[in-house]
């Protein structure tokens, strides 16, 4: 390959095999010219010339060594990359320590005081390099190197509609998808306490798992070629090499700038990644495990379950659905929240304060509403909710219904609507002390058969109050439950004086 495509030719005294062996020996073990001269019994000039000849031949193989990036398809099953449709791969910069003249050292000095060059590298999801740009000083930001790469004639080609994964050191813009800033990034799906809890964190976790491919490429390079680990004994070599992404005739991204549309699309992608489409079999298994966990009583609480029950549910579901890969957060947490929300709507309609006109069809598992104006029942009138009975057994015990909630106006209205309870329902008995024992019919008082006078005022009515005093009493006393109890326990004769003293004190 080096002879045919790289045009590497043997010299009069050295075969191609020996030249390649020298080259590999130098970059694999990072040896000086003097050591190679001693090992191969060649002069220093011969070693240097052979090294450069092989290096130039390798650079000419860029069409073969650099692969063409292909977008991730919609039907991808790769656990790392299936979330990022049309993604081409990942890119990042790596610092390679070098030796430069003293006058140039400030431009190549890193924040760790090393003298290095910033090499931009791009790879595919299967760890194949696509593009490399070396030679930039390490004092520049990664974003500047990327802008230079896409503006070169033989630069990085990114077609519209495709993108690469980048870290937060780059701008989140069209063609380059960066993680959310200010959110946890390196998370873990398995370890307790390191699991994502928001769509942004879940997106960052998936982003980190996929973008890590470029870091693994760097790791393998440094493990294989020792010359990359420490400052080279040779002058800085290499420039930007042509990219094999697409043909130059296709429209490509040529600038980097912030875009609200791209930021919105990233947020939609985060929500889409977090939102998992549940199938009926998974819902059945989840509710069944919740019922079993409730019956066990280990995690029971007044209003459902105690903290930590999600991890227990995850273990139970893993035994039932081993291939579903359901995690406590965010899968189980979000699905249980959705099921509980639907259940609470139905339960409040059937058991709440204003539940007239609602019913529940046990056979069809549907809400029955006599009046079509009930908007709450609209979503369940033609859609069954199969888990109402199971969730009722779990959550109904401590569910608040608001039946006893009242405002001051409600209490006043209730007081005014009460029946006259303390009114004498019988006429006062006559004092028969000292009366004759025998009474004739003529002496019987027939007034009892006549229409009776109106009963005494209701117990909540206090005779003698002015309109202003009545208004103040009705606005203050209902707000104090203990004062209301005292008021109703008093005899009618002393209520007027009690009310006036109450108003004077309050």
MARMAR-616669 format. One record per residue (C-alpha): chain; x negated, y, z negated. Coordinates in nm, 2 decimals. Example, Ala and Ser with C-alpha at 12.3 -4.5 7.8 and 13.67 -1.06 7.14 Angstrom:
// residues 2
[filum "A", [-1.23, -0.45, -0.78]]
[filum "A", [-1.37, -0.11, -0.71]]
// end
This chain:
// residues 506
[filum "A", [0.00, 0.00, 0.00]]
[filum "A", [-0.28, 0.24, -0.08]]
[filum "A", [-0.46, 0.16, 0.24]]
[filum "A", [-0.15, 0.17, 0.47]]
[filum "A", [0.06, 0.45, 0.31]]
[filum "A", [-0.20, 0.63, 0.10]]
[filum "A", [-0.47, 0.61, 0.38]]
[filum "A", [-0.73, 0.50, 0.13]]
[filum "A", [-1.04, 0.38, 0.31]]
[filum "A", [-1.34, 0.18, 0.20]]
[filum "A", [-1.68, 0.35, 0.22]]
[filum "A", [-2.00, 0.20, 0.36]]
[filum "A", [-2.11, 0.07, 0.02]]
[filum "A", [-1.78, 0.03, -0.17]]
[filum "A", [-1.46, -0.16, -0.10]]
[filum "A", [-1.11, -0.02, -0.18]]
[filum "A", [-1.08, -0.28, -0.46]]
[filum "A", [-1.37, -0.13, -0.65]]
[filum "A", [-1.25, 0.22, -0.61]]
[filum "A", [-0.90, 0.13, -0.75]]
[filum "A", [-1.07, -0.06, -1.03]]
[filum "A", [-1.27, 0.25, -1.13]]
[filum "A", [-0.96, 0.47, -1.12]]
[filum "A", [-0.75, 0.23, -1.33]]
[filum "A", [-1.03, 0.18, -1.58]]
[filum "A", [-1.06, 0.56, -1.63]]
[filum "A", [-0.69, 0.64, -1.68]]
[filum "A", [-0.62, 0.32, -1.88]]
[filum "A", [-0.90, 0.36, -2.13]]
[filum "A", [-0.98, 0.74, -2.10]]
[filum "A", [-1.35, 0.68, -2.04]]
[filum "A", [-1.60, 0.94, -1.93]]
[filum "A", [-1.79, 0.94, -1.60]]
[filum "A", [-2.11, 0.83, -1.78]]
[filum "A", [-1.94, 0.52, -1.91]]
[filum "A", [-1.79, 0.42, -1.58]]
[filum "A", [-2.13, 0.48, -1.41]]
[filum "A", [-2.29, 0.24, -1.65]]
[filum "A", [-2.01, -0.03, -1.61]]
[filum "A", [-2.00, -0.03, -1.23]]
[filum "A", [-2.37, 0.06, -1.17]]
[filum "A", [-2.28, 0.36, -0.96]]
[filum "A", [-2.39, 0.72, -0.96]]
[filum "A", [-2.18, 0.98, -1.13]]
[filum "A", [-2.11, 1.15, -0.79]]
[filum "A", [-1.98, 0.82, -0.65]]
[filum "A", [-1.75, 0.76, -0.94]]
[filum "A", [-1.61, 1.11, -0.92]]
[filum "A", [-1.56, 1.09, -0.54]]
[filum "A", [-1.39, 0.75, -0.57]]
[filum "A", [-1.16, 0.87, -0.85]]
[filum "A", [-1.04, 1.16, -0.64]]
[filum "A", [-0.99, 0.95, -0.33]]
[filum "A", [-0.77, 0.71, -0.51]]
[filum "A", [-0.58, 0.99, -0.69]]
[filum "A", [-0.50, 1.15, -0.36]]
[filum "A", [-0.38, 0.82, -0.21]]
[filum "A", [-0.15, 0.77, -0.51]]
[filum "A", [0.00, 1.12, -0.46]]
[filum "A", [0.07, 1.03, -0.10]]
[filum "A", [0.28, 0.74, -0.22]]
[filum "A", [0.53, 0.98, -0.38]]
[filum "A", [0.80, 0.87, -0.12]]
[filum "A", [0.77, 0.52, -0.25]]
[filum "A", [0.70, 0.57, -0.62]]
[filum "A", [0.97, 0.84, -0.67]]
[filum "A", [1.32, 0.69, -0.66]]
[filum "A", [1.63, 0.85, -0.53]]
[filum "A", [1.88, 0.93, -0.81]]
[filum "A", [2.23, 0.80, -0.77]]
[filum "A", [2.53, 0.95, -0.96]]
[filum "A", [2.70, 0.74, -1.23]]
[filum "A", [3.01, 0.60, -1.08]]
[filum "A", [3.36, 0.62, -1.23]]
[filum "A", [3.37, 0.24, -1.29]]
[filum "A", [3.04, 0.22, -1.47]]
[filum "A", [3.02, -0.02, -1.76]]
[filum "A", [2.69, 0.10, -1.90]]
[filum "A", [2.75, 0.17, -2.27]]
[filum "A", [2.51, 0.47, -2.26]]
[filum "A", [2.61, 0.63, -1.93]]
[filum "A", [2.97, 0.54, -1.86]]
[filum "A", [3.08, 0.87, -2.03]]
[filum "A", [2.89, 1.09, -1.79]]
[filum "A", [3.04, 1.05, -1.44]]
[filum "A", [2.83, 1.19, -1.16]]
[filum "A", [2.52, 1.22, -1.38]]
[filum "A", [2.19, 1.17, -1.20]]
[filum "A", [1.97, 1.11, -1.51]]
[filum "A", [1.78, 1.32, -1.76]]
[filum "A", [1.49, 1.56, -1.76]]
[filum "A", [1.26, 1.71, -2.01]]
[filum "A", [0.91, 1.86, -2.05]]
[filum "A", [0.61, 1.69, -2.21]]
[filum "A", [0.29, 1.85, -2.34]]
[filum "A", [-0.02, 1.69, -2.20]]
[filum "A", [-0.35, 1.80, -2.37]]
[filum "A", [-0.61, 1.93, -2.13]]
[filum "A", [-0.94, 2.12, -2.12]]
[filum "A", [-0.93, 2.47, -1.97]]
[filum "A", [-1.18, 2.76, -1.97]]
[filum "A", [-1.20, 2.97, -2.28]]
[filum "A", [-1.04, 3.27, -2.11]]
[filum "A", [-0.73, 3.07, -2.02]]
[filum "A", [-0.68, 2.91, -2.36]]
[filum "A", [-0.42, 3.17, -2.49]]
[filum "A", [-0.19, 3.09, -2.20]]
[filum "A", [-0.21, 2.71, -2.27]]
[filum "A", [-0.19, 2.72, -2.65]]
[filum "A", [0.11, 2.56, -2.80]]
[filum "A", [0.29, 2.65, -3.13]]
[filum "A", [0.08, 2.37, -3.29]]
[filum "A", [-0.24, 2.54, -3.16]]
[filum "A", [-0.31, 2.26, -2.91]]
[filum "A", [-0.43, 2.34, -2.56]]
[filum "A", [-0.19, 2.16, -2.33]]
[filum "A", [0.01, 2.19, -2.01]]
[filum "A", [0.39, 2.17, -1.98]]
[filum "A", [0.48, 1.89, -1.74]]
[filum "A", [0.85, 1.87, -1.63]]
[filum "A", [0.97, 1.52, -1.56]]
[filum "A", [1.30, 1.39, -1.42]]
[filum "A", [1.41, 1.03, -1.43]]
[filum "A", [1.71, 0.81, -1.35]]
[filum "A", [1.92, 0.61, -1.60]]
[filum "A", [1.71, 0.30, -1.52]]
[filum "A", [1.38, 0.48, -1.61]]
[filum "A", [1.26, 0.55, -1.26]]
[filum "A", [1.09, 0.89, -1.21]]
[filum "A", [1.25, 1.13, -0.96]]
[filum "A", [1.04, 1.44, -0.98]]
[filum "A", [0.74, 1.57, -1.16]]
[filum "A", [0.61, 1.93, -1.19]]
[filum "A", [0.28, 1.98, -1.37]]
[filum "A", [0.04, 2.27, -1.42]]
[filum "A", [0.25, 2.52, -1.61]]
[filum "A", [0.10, 2.68, -1.92]]
[filum "A", [0.24, 2.55, -2.25]]
[filum "A", [0.32, 2.90, -2.37]]
[filum "A", [0.62, 2.93, -2.15]]
[filum "A", [0.98, 2.81, -2.23]]
[filum "A", [1.12, 2.49, -2.08]]
[filum "A", [1.39, 2.69, -1.91]]
[filum "A", [1.14, 2.89, -1.71]]
[filum "A", [0.97, 2.58, -1.58]]
[filum "A", [1.30, 2.44, -1.47]]
[filum "A", [1.39, 2.76, -1.29]]
[filum "A", [1.07, 2.74, -1.10]]
[filum "A", [1.13, 2.37, -1.02]]
[filum "A", [1.47, 2.43, -0.85]]
[filum "A", [1.35, 2.74, -0.66]]
[filum "A", [1.05, 2.57, -0.50]]
[filum "A", [1.05, 2.46, -0.13]]
[filum "A", [0.96, 2.11, -0.25]]
[filum "A", [1.15, 2.15, -0.58]]
[filum "A", [1.41, 1.96, -0.77]]
[filum "A", [1.72, 1.90, -0.57]]
[filum "A", [2.05, 1.90, -0.77]]
[filum "A", [2.36, 1.88, -0.55]]
[filum "A", [2.68, 2.06, -0.66]]
[filum "A", [2.91, 1.83, -0.86]]
[filum "A", [2.61, 1.64, -1.01]]
[filum "A", [2.40, 1.71, -1.31]]
[filum "A", [2.12, 1.60, -1.54]]
[filum "A", [2.12, 1.57, -1.91]]
[filum "A", [1.89, 1.82, -2.09]]
[filum "A", [1.82, 1.92, -2.45]]
[filum "A", [1.90, 2.24, -2.63]]
[filum "A", [1.58, 2.40, -2.49]]
[filum "A", [1.76, 2.45, -2.16]]
[filum "A", [2.06, 2.65, -2.06]]
[filum "A", [2.39, 2.47, -2.05]]
[filum "A", [2.49, 2.56, -1.69]]
[filum "A", [2.60, 2.40, -1.37]]
[filum "A", [2.38, 2.10, -1.29]]
[filum "A", [2.23, 2.07, -1.64]]
[filum "A", [2.44, 1.94, -1.93]]
[filum "A", [2.31, 2.04, -2.27]]
[filum "A", [2.44, 1.93, -2.62]]
[filum "A", [2.65, 2.16, -2.85]]
[filum "A", [2.44, 2.39, -3.05]]
[filum "A", [2.49, 2.41, -3.43]]
[filum "A", [2.62, 2.05, -3.44]]
[filum "A", [2.45, 1.73, -3.56]]
[filum "A", [2.28, 1.56, -3.27]]
[filum "A", [2.09, 1.24, -3.37]]
[filum "A", [2.38, 1.04, -3.52]]
[filum "A", [2.44, 0.67, -3.57]]
[filum "A", [2.76, 0.47, -3.50]]
[filum "A", [2.67, 0.21, -3.76]]
[filum "A", [2.50, 0.37, -4.06]]
[filum "A", [2.73, 0.52, -4.33]]
[filum "A", [2.70, 0.90, -4.36]]
[filum "A", [2.55, 0.95, -4.02]]
[filum "A", [2.86, 0.89, -3.81]]
[filum "A", [3.02, 1.17, -3.61]]
[filum "A", [3.32, 1.34, -3.74]]
[filum "A", [3.42, 1.59, -3.47]]
[filum "A", [3.44, 1.58, -3.09]]
[filum "A", [3.13, 1.79, -3.06]]
[filum "A", [2.93, 1.56, -3.28]]
[filum "A", [3.06, 1.25, -3.10]]
[filum "A", [2.96, 1.42, -2.77]]
[filum "A", [2.61, 1.50, -2.90]]
[filum "A", [2.57, 1.14, -3.02]]
[filum "A", [2.65, 1.00, -2.68]]
[filum "A", [2.44, 1.27, -2.51]]
[filum "A", [2.14, 1.17, -2.73]]
[filum "A", [2.18, 0.80, -2.66]]
[filum "A", [2.18, 0.87, -2.28]]
[filum "A", [1.92, 1.15, -2.27]]
[filum "A", [1.68, 0.93, -2.47]]
[filum "A", [1.58, 0.76, -2.15]]
[filum "A", [1.34, 1.04, -2.06]]
[filum "A", [1.18, 1.01, -2.40]]
[filum "A", [1.13, 0.64, -2.36]]
[filum "A", [0.97, 0.70, -2.02]]
[filum "A", [0.72, 0.94, -2.19]]
[filum "A", [0.65, 0.68, -2.46]]
[filum "A", [0.58, 0.40, -2.20]]
[filum "A", [0.35, 0.63, -2.00]]
[filum "A", [0.14, 0.72, -2.31]]
[filum "A", [0.12, 0.36, -2.42]]
[filum "A", [0.00, 0.24, -2.08]]
[filum "A", [-0.23, 0.53, -1.98]]
[filum "A", [-0.46, 0.64, -2.26]]
[filum "A", [-0.57, 0.95, -2.06]]
[filum "A", [-0.24, 1.12, -2.15]]
[filum "A", [-0.30, 1.09, -2.53]]
[filum "A", [-0.60, 1.33, -2.57]]
[filum "A", [-0.76, 1.61, -2.37]]
[filum "A", [-0.89, 1.48, -2.04]]
[filum "A", [-1.26, 1.49, -1.95]]
[filum "A", [-1.16, 1.60, -1.60]]
[filum "A", [-1.02, 1.92, -1.44]]
[filum "A", [-0.65, 1.97, -1.44]]
[filum "A", [-0.49, 1.80, -1.14]]
[filum "A", [-0.15, 1.78, -0.97]]
[filum "A", [0.13, 2.02, -0.86]]
[filum "A", [0.50, 1.99, -0.81]]
[filum "A", [0.57, 1.67, -0.61]]
[filum "A", [0.87, 1.66, -0.37]]
[filum "A", [1.20, 1.53, -0.51]]
[filum "A", [1.38, 1.23, -0.36]]
[filum "A", [1.72, 1.31, -0.50]]
[filum "A", [1.90, 1.40, -0.18]]
[filum "A", [1.84, 1.53, 0.17]]
[filum "A", [1.74, 1.90, 0.20]]
[filum "A", [2.03, 1.96, 0.43]]
[filum "A", [2.29, 1.92, 0.15]]
[filum "A", [2.39, 2.22, -0.06]]
[filum "A", [2.20, 2.23, -0.39]]
[filum "A", [2.20, 2.43, -0.71]]
[filum "A", [1.94, 2.71, -0.67]]
[filum "A", [1.98, 2.92, -0.98]]
[filum "A", [2.05, 2.89, -1.35]]
[filum "A", [2.31, 3.10, -1.52]]
[filum "A", [2.57, 3.07, -1.79]]
[filum "A", [2.92, 2.98, -1.68]]
[filum "A", [3.25, 2.98, -1.88]]
[filum "A", [3.39, 2.71, -1.65]]
[filum "A", [3.10, 2.48, -1.72]]
[filum "A", [3.13, 2.54, -2.10]]
[filum "A", [3.50, 2.46, -2.07]]
[filum "A", [3.43, 2.15, -1.87]]
[filum "A", [3.18, 2.03, -2.14]]
[filum "A", [3.44, 2.08, -2.41]]
[filum "A", [3.70, 1.88, -2.21]]
[filum "A", [3.44, 1.61, -2.16]]
[filum "A", [3.38, 1.60, -2.53]]
[filum "A", [3.75, 1.56, -2.60]]
[filum "A", [3.78, 1.29, -2.33]]
[filum "A", [3.49, 1.10, -2.47]]
[filum "A", [3.63, 1.11, -2.83]]
[filum "A", [3.99, 1.02, -2.72]]
[filum "A", [4.01, 0.65, -2.68]]
[filum "A", [4.29, 0.49, -2.49]]
[filum "A", [4.45, 0.23, -2.72]]
[filum "A", [4.63, -0.07, -2.58]]
[filum "A", [4.94, -0.23, -2.75]]
[filum "A", [4.73, -0.53, -2.87]]
[filum "A", [4.49, -0.30, -3.05]]
[filum "A", [4.77, -0.10, -3.21]]
[filum "A", [4.94, -0.42, -3.33]]
[filum "A", [4.61, -0.54, -3.48]]
[filum "A", [4.54, -0.21, -3.65]]
[filum "A", [4.89, -0.19, -3.81]]
[filum "A", [4.87, -0.55, -3.92]]
[filum "A", [4.53, -0.49, -4.09]]
[filum "A", [4.67, -0.18, -4.26]]
[filum "A", [4.95, -0.39, -4.40]]
[filum "A", [4.71, -0.66, -4.52]]
[filum "A", [4.49, -0.40, -4.68]]
[filum "A", [4.79, -0.24, -4.85]]
[filum "A", [4.91, -0.57, -4.98]]
[filum "A", [4.57, -0.65, -5.12]]
[filum "A", [4.59, -0.33, -5.32]]
[filum "A", [4.22, -0.26, -5.34]]
[filum "A", [4.24, 0.08, -5.16]]
[filum "A", [4.60, 0.17, -5.25]]
[filum "A", [4.68, 0.53, -5.35]]
[filum "A", [4.99, 0.73, -5.42]]
[filum "A", [5.01, 0.85, -5.06]]
[filum "A", [4.85, 0.57, -4.86]]
[filum "A", [4.49, 0.47, -4.91]]
[filum "A", [4.19, 0.58, -5.10]]
[filum "A", [3.87, 0.71, -4.95]]
[filum "A", [3.65, 0.44, -4.78]]
[filum "A", [3.94, 0.24, -4.65]]
[filum "A", [3.84, 0.32, -4.29]]
[filum "A", [3.52, 0.12, -4.32]]
[filum "A", [3.71, -0.17, -4.46]]
[filum "A", [3.96, -0.16, -4.17]]
[filum "A", [3.67, -0.15, -3.93]]
[filum "A", [3.53, -0.48, -4.08]]
[filum "A", [3.88, -0.64, -4.06]]
[filum "A", [3.93, -0.53, -3.70]]
[filum "A", [3.59, -0.66, -3.60]]
[filum "A", [3.70, -1.01, -3.70]]
[filum "A", [4.03, -0.98, -3.50]]
[filum "A", [3.90, -0.77, -3.20]]
[filum "A", [3.53, -0.85, -3.18]]
[filum "A", [3.49, -0.69, -2.84]]
[filum "A", [3.69, -0.37, -2.90]]
[filum "A", [3.40, -0.19, -3.07]]
[filum "A", [3.63, 0.02, -3.28]]
[filum "A", [3.46, 0.25, -3.53]]
[filum "A", [3.59, 0.40, -3.85]]
[filum "A", [3.52, 0.75, -3.71]]
[filum "A", [3.65, 0.87, -3.48]]
[filum "A", [3.84, 0.58, -3.34]]
[filum "A", [4.04, 0.45, -3.64]]
[filum "A", [4.07, 0.78, -3.81]]
[filum "A", [4.22, 0.96, -3.50]]
[filum "A", [4.45, 0.67, -3.42]]
[filum "A", [4.59, 0.64, -3.77]]
[filum "A", [4.64, 1.01, -3.78]]
[filum "A", [4.85, 0.99, -3.46]]
[filum "A", [5.05, 0.69, -3.58]]
[filum "A", [5.12, 0.86, -3.92]]
[filum "A", [5.23, 1.18, -3.74]]
[filum "A", [5.48, 1.00, -3.54]]
[filum "A", [5.60, 0.81, -3.84]]
[filum "A", [5.64, 1.12, -4.05]]
[filum "A", [5.86, 1.28, -3.78]]
[filum "A", [6.10, 0.99, -3.78]]
[filum "A", [6.09, 0.95, -4.16]]
[filum "A", [6.16, 1.32, -4.22]]
[filum "A", [6.45, 1.31, -3.98]]
[filum "A", [6.60, 1.00, -4.15]]
[filum "A", [6.52, 1.08, -4.52]]
[filum "A", [6.47, 1.46, -4.53]]
[filum "A", [6.70, 1.73, -4.65]]
[filum "A", [6.88, 1.80, -4.32]]
[filum "A", [6.93, 1.44, -4.20]]
[filum "A", [7.29, 1.45, -4.10]]
[filum "A", [7.35, 1.31, -3.75]]
[filum "A", [7.04, 1.09, -3.74]]
[filum "A", [7.02, 0.72, -3.75]]
[filum "A", [6.77, 0.43, -3.68]]
[filum "A", [6.84, 0.15, -3.44]]
[filum "A", [6.66, -0.15, -3.60]]
[filum "A", [6.70, -0.37, -3.29]]
[filum "A", [6.56, -0.12, -3.04]]
[filum "A", [6.34, 0.07, -3.28]]
[filum "A", [6.48, 0.40, -3.16]]
[filum "A", [6.61, 0.72, -3.33]]
[filum "A", [6.99, 0.75, -3.29]]
[filum "A", [7.11, 1.11, -3.28]]
[filum "A", [7.48, 1.19, -3.24]]
[filum "A", [7.41, 1.55, -3.16]]
[filum "A", [7.19, 1.60, -2.85]]
[filum "A", [7.08, 1.94, -2.99]]
[filum "A", [6.84, 1.77, -3.24]]
[filum "A", [6.51, 1.86, -3.08]]
[filum "A", [6.31, 1.65, -3.33]]
[filum "A", [6.46, 1.33, -3.21]]
[filum "A", [6.40, 1.40, -2.84]]
[filum "A", [6.06, 1.23, -2.81]]
[filum "A", [6.19, 0.91, -2.98]]
[filum "A", [6.53, 0.89, -2.82]]
[filum "A", [6.40, 0.69, -2.53]]
[filum "A", [6.07, 0.58, -2.68]]
[filum "A", [6.05, 0.30, -2.93]]
[filum "A", [5.83, 0.33, -3.24]]
[filum "A", [5.76, -0.03, -3.34]]
[filum "A", [5.56, 0.03, -3.66]]
[filum "A", [5.82, 0.24, -3.85]]
[filum "A", [5.90, -0.03, -4.11]]
[filum "A", [5.53, -0.12, -4.17]]
[filum "A", [5.42, 0.24, -4.21]]
[filum "A", [5.72, 0.32, -4.43]]
[filum "A", [5.60, 0.04, -4.67]]
[filum "A", [5.26, 0.21, -4.68]]
[filum "A", [5.32, 0.58, -4.69]]
[filum "A", [5.68, 0.63, -4.80]]
[filum "A", [5.61, 0.59, -5.17]]
[filum "A", [5.45, 0.93, -5.23]]
[filum "A", [5.60, 1.11, -4.93]]
[filum "A", [5.74, 1.45, -5.01]]
[filum "A", [6.08, 1.53, -4.87]]
[filum "A", [6.15, 1.88, -5.00]]
[filum "A", [6.50, 1.79, -5.11]]
[filum "A", [6.47, 1.98, -5.44]]
[filum "A", [6.30, 2.29, -5.29]]
[filum "A", [6.50, 2.61, -5.36]]
[filum "A", [6.45, 2.98, -5.33]]
[filum "A", [6.60, 3.23, -5.58]]
[filum "A", [6.89, 3.30, -5.33]]
[filum "A", [6.97, 2.93, -5.31]]
[filum "A", [6.99, 2.91, -5.69]]
[filum "A", [7.22, 3.21, -5.71]]
[filum "A", [7.44, 3.07, -5.45]]
[filum "A", [7.46, 2.74, -5.64]]
[filum "A", [7.54, 2.92, -5.96]]
[filum "A", [7.82, 3.11, -5.80]]
[filum "A", [7.97, 2.79, -5.64]]
[filum "A", [7.98, 2.59, -5.97]]
[filum "A", [8.31, 2.49, -6.11]]
[filum "A", [8.44, 2.64, -6.43]]
[filum "A", [8.29, 2.38, -6.67]]
[filum "A", [8.30, 2.56, -7.00]]
[filum "A", [8.66, 2.68, -6.96]]
[filum "A", [8.91, 2.53, -7.19]]
[filum "A", [9.12, 2.29, -6.99]]
[filum "A", [9.37, 2.26, -7.27]]
[filum "A", [9.56, 2.52, -7.44]]
[filum "A", [9.45, 2.61, -7.79]]
[filum "A", [9.62, 2.40, -8.04]]
[filum "A", [9.86, 2.57, -8.27]]
[filum "A", [9.77, 2.58, -8.63]]
[filum "A", [10.03, 2.36, -8.79]]
[filum "A", [9.91, 2.42, -9.14]]
[filum "A", [10.21, 2.51, -9.36]]
[filum "A", [10.47, 2.44, -9.08]]
[filum "A", [10.77, 2.21, -9.13]]
[filum "A", [10.72, 1.85, -9.05]]
[filum "A", [11.05, 1.81, -8.87]]
[filum "A", [11.08, 2.02, -8.55]]
[filum "A", [11.40, 2.02, -8.35]]
[filum "A", [11.41, 2.03, -7.98]]
[filum "A", [11.54, 2.38, -7.99]]
[filum "A", [11.22, 2.48, -8.17]]
[filum "A", [10.99, 2.33, -7.90]]
[filum "A", [10.79, 2.59, -7.71]]
[filum "A", [10.87, 2.53, -7.35]]
[filum "A", [10.61, 2.78, -7.23]]
[filum "A", [10.38, 2.49, -7.16]]
[filum "A", [10.60, 2.39, -6.87]]
[filum "A", [10.57, 2.74, -6.72]]
[filum "A", [10.28, 2.85, -6.49]]
[filum "A", [9.97, 2.89, -6.70]]
[filum "A", [9.76, 3.20, -6.70]]
[filum "A", [9.44, 3.20, -6.51]]
[filum "A", [9.15, 3.02, -6.68]]
[filum "A", [8.88, 3.21, -6.86]]
[filum "A", [8.59, 3.34, -6.66]]
[filum "A", [8.33, 3.09, -6.54]]
[filum "A", [8.04, 3.02, -6.76]]
[filum "A", [7.81, 3.21, -6.54]]
[filum "A", [8.03, 3.53, -6.55]]
[filum "A", [7.96, 3.77, -6.83]]
[filum "A", [8.23, 4.03, -6.89]]
[filum "A", [8.12, 4.38, -6.97]]
[filum "A", [7.81, 4.40, -6.74]]
[filum "A", [7.79, 4.69, -6.50]]
[filum "A", [7.71, 4.62, -6.13]]
[filum "A", [7.36, 4.73, -6.18]]
[filum "A", [7.30, 4.51, -6.48]]
[filum "A", [7.46, 4.21, -6.29]]
[filum "A", [7.23, 4.26, -5.99]]
[filum "A", [6.92, 4.28, -6.22]]
[filum "A", [7.02, 3.97, -6.41]]
[filum "A", [7.08, 3.77, -6.09]]
[filum "A", [6.75, 3.87, -5.95]]
[filum "A", [6.54, 3.80, -6.26]]
[filum "A", [6.69, 3.52, -6.46]]
[filum "A", [6.68, 3.25, -6.18]]
[filum "A", [6.30, 3.29, -6.15]]
[filum "A", [6.26, 3.18, -6.51]]
[filum "A", [6.40, 2.83, -6.56]]
[filum "A", [6.36, 2.83, -6.94]]
[filum "A", [6.56, 3.15, -6.97]]
[filum "A", [6.83, 3.00, -6.76]]
[filum "A", [6.86, 2.70, -6.99]]
[filum "A", [6.88, 2.94, -7.29]]
[filum "A", [7.15, 3.14, -7.12]]
[filum "A", [7.38, 2.85, -7.04]]
[filum "A", [7.33, 2.71, -7.39]]
[filum "A", [7.46, 3.02, -7.56]]
[filum "A", [7.83, 3.07, -7.66]]
[filum "A", [8.03, 3.30, -7.43]]
[filum "A", [8.07, 3.56, -7.70]]
[filum "A", [7.70, 3.64, -7.74]]
[filum "A", [7.59, 3.61, -7.37]]
[filum "A", [7.66, 3.98, -7.30]]
[filum "A", [7.42, 4.10, -7.58]]
[filum "A", [7.16, 3.84, -7.48]]
[filum "A", [7.16, 3.95, -7.11]]
[filum "A", [7.12, 4.32, -7.21]]
[filum "A", [6.83, 4.24, -7.44]]
[filum "A", [6.67, 4.03, -7.17]]
[filum "A", [6.69, 4.31, -6.92]]
[filum "A", [6.54, 4.56, -7.18]]
[filum "A", [6.24, 4.33, -7.23]]
[filum "A", [6.19, 4.25, -6.87]]
// end
